[in-house]
């Protein structure tokens, strides 16, 4: 622009120019993903197998927590150990149905069963949710950083206009 001349910018060119920072950021993210994939592929087989076990544990925990009846059973066990028959009594299902839910919670490592004669006592497994909580914490941290970066970028863009 020289003097008082007004530069006319075509809308498609302005849109492309606005996408350049996003494209650069997208390339950085792709580089980070590529690096992470390479690191995973270079892991020893034993570490990969351990990772698969951890993922199965997470899958079982989240699958168990996905059901409202199983969550209710865990809430009922917050007060301490209880007999399976006492937990089943207020629920609108058969004892066999409650027993199946208890089995899923046991398989997920969220509760433990102690058999005393004919009575089955259940209690919460203290470390049962540790991996699930850790995974959620890691994801929250990651996405919080991404959200902060996006907020900073939008703020910079606003100041430029």
Buried (B, 14 or more C-beta within 10 A) or exposed (E): EEEEEEEEEEEEEEEEEEEEEEEEEEEEEEEEEEEEEEEEEEEEEEEEEEEEEEEEBBEBBEEBBEEEBBBBBBEBBEEEEBEBEEBBEEBEEEEEEBBEBBEBBBEBBBBBEEEEEEEBBBEBBEEBBEBBEEBEEEEEEEEEEEEEEEEEEEEEEEEEE
